[in-house]
Amino acid sequence: MVSSEEVTWRDSALGCPEPGMHYAQVLTDGSRIVLTAGGKQYHYHSGGRRDPFLCENPQPPLPTN
């Protein structure tokens, strides 16, 4: 495991928007987990009631202050 952290996502896309989809513009608490296998990083995002899922094109969460 590279990292695991609690984050706040900018919207209900949870940092993993899909083209052509519309998302609720609401701050969403969740988590971001980064794993490495075979020299490649894998980003897993979660938030709200959604279990962690693999995110192919991850976007950053809101910065922490």
Rosetta silent file (secondary structure, phi, psi, omega in degrees, C-alpha in Angstrom):
SEQUENCE: MVSSEEVTWRDSALGCPEPGMHYAQVLTDGSRIVLTAGGKQYHYHSGGRRDPFLCENPQPPLPTN
SCORE:     score description
SCORE:     0.000 S_00000001
   1 L     0.000  132.111  177.493    0.000    0.000    0.000 S_00000001
   2 L   -86.353  -47.930 -179.818    1.318    3.419   -0.972 S_00000001
   3 E  -160.057  158.043  174.366   -1.243    5.513    0.895 S_00000001
   4 E  -148.382  125.640 -177.126   -4.677    5.553    2.472 S_00000001
   5 E  -149.481  151.567  172.163   -6.394    8.768    3.512 S_00000001
   6 E   -82.244  134.939 -176.535   -9.732   10.299    4.363 S_00000001
   7 E  -137.926  170.835  170.240  -10.651   12.990    1.820 S_00000001
   8 E  -119.009  119.803  179.221  -13.445   15.294    0.713 S_00000001
   9 E   -84.355  150.663 -177.044  -14.458   14.896   -2.922 S_00000001
  10 L   -69.025  -27.253 -178.187  -15.622   17.915   -4.948 S_00000001
  11 L  -158.381 -175.170 -176.153  -18.815   16.190   -6.109 S_00000001
  12 L   -75.516    0.730  173.209  -20.598   12.848   -6.225 S_00000001
  13 L   -73.410  -14.055  178.101  -18.220   11.586   -8.941 S_00000001
  14 L    57.590   37.473  177.628  -15.842   10.833   -6.040 S_00000001
  15 L    75.075   14.967 -177.540  -12.825   11.984   -8.023 S_00000001
  16 L  -142.509   61.454 -177.265  -13.575    9.596  -10.860 S_00000001
  17 L   -68.514  144.144  175.695  -15.916   11.298  -13.346 S_00000001
  18 L  -103.995  137.835 -179.702  -17.082    9.389  -16.411 S_00000001
  19 L   -55.648  137.518  176.801  -17.461   11.262  -19.712 S_00000001
  20 L    82.626   -4.272 -179.448  -21.027   12.307  -20.472 S_00000001
  21 L   -95.442  152.735  176.343  -22.254   11.763  -16.915 S_00000001
  22 L  -113.264  141.795 -175.424  -23.688   14.457  -14.640 S_00000001
  23 L  -129.060  147.260  176.256  -22.955   14.483  -10.924 S_00000001
  24 L   -62.892  131.515 -179.553  -24.490   16.178   -7.895 S_00000001
  25 L   -87.197   74.348 -177.795  -22.397   19.210   -6.987 S_00000001
  26 L  -137.518  136.037  176.846  -22.106   18.384   -3.307 S_00000001
  27 L   -63.319  134.674 -175.207  -19.019   17.895   -1.148 S_00000001
  28 E  -130.211  120.737  176.000  -18.720   14.197   -0.318 S_00000001
  29 E   -72.277  142.372  179.762  -16.607   12.677    2.449 S_00000001
  30 E  -168.984 -155.375  179.524  -14.750    9.544    1.430 S_00000001
  31 E  -142.652  159.833  176.635  -11.369    7.908    1.101 S_00000001
  32 E  -132.269  126.098  179.679   -8.560    7.431   -1.395 S_00000001
  33 E  -121.468  131.056  178.196   -6.366    4.325   -1.361 S_00000001
  34 E  -119.035  124.223  178.363   -3.321    3.953   -3.600 S_00000001
  35 E  -117.195  155.472  174.859   -1.779    0.511   -4.154 S_00000001
  36 E  -124.489  133.919  175.532    1.223   -0.543   -6.233 S_00000001
  37 E  -148.620  131.129  178.686    1.550   -3.871   -8.042 S_00000001
  38 L    60.402   31.174  178.952    3.907   -4.773  -10.860 S_00000001
  39 L    78.163    5.969 -179.655    5.296   -1.239  -10.910 S_00000001
  40 E  -116.804  142.533  177.274    1.876    0.295  -11.575 S_00000001
  41 E   -91.796  141.450  177.712   -0.249    2.399   -9.207 S_00000001
  42 E  -123.209  126.511 -177.692   -3.923    1.607   -8.662 S_00000001
  43 E  -104.743  125.849  175.889   -6.242    4.241   -7.194 S_00000001
  44 E  -115.321  131.382 -179.193   -9.340    3.194   -5.256 S_00000001
  45 E  -119.675  152.196  172.547  -11.919    5.807   -4.274 S_00000001
  46 E  -148.433  166.569  178.125  -14.952    5.653   -2.014 S_00000001
  47 E   173.922  156.970 -177.514  -17.473    8.061   -0.587 S_00000001
  48 L    57.519 -127.078  178.923  -20.979    8.377    0.712 S_00000001
  49 L  -101.073    7.348 -176.572  -22.414    4.868    0.746 S_00000001
  50 E   -86.822  131.193  175.947  -20.284    3.603   -2.133 S_00000001
  51 E   -68.067  160.243  177.908  -17.694    0.891   -1.442 S_00000001
  52 E   -56.773  140.228  179.474  -14.121    1.421   -2.726 S_00000001
  53 E  -139.059  153.046  178.399  -13.813    1.044   -6.496 S_00000001
  54 E   -71.789  128.503  179.460  -10.923    1.154   -8.974 S_00000001
  55 E  -111.582  113.959 -176.528  -10.629    4.591  -10.587 S_00000001
  56 L   -73.344  -33.878 -178.589   -8.851    4.538  -13.955 S_00000001
  57 L  -127.244   73.321 -173.133   -8.517    8.341  -14.339 S_00000001
  58 L   -67.950  141.361  173.396   -8.313    9.732  -10.799 S_00000001
  59 L  -109.663  152.528 -177.822   -8.885   13.397  -10.020 S_00000001
  60 L   -74.380  151.518  173.102   -7.568   14.976   -6.811 S_00000001
  61 L   -76.520  178.682  174.016   -9.788   15.591   -3.782 S_00000001
  62 L   -62.266  143.985  176.911  -10.184   19.004   -2.205 S_00000001
  63 L   -66.989  148.596  175.936   -6.959   20.211   -0.595 S_00000001
  64 L   -90.268  147.249 -179.327   -6.769   19.941    3.179 S_00000001
  65 L  -103.750    0.000    0.000   -6.108   23.077    5.182 S_00000001
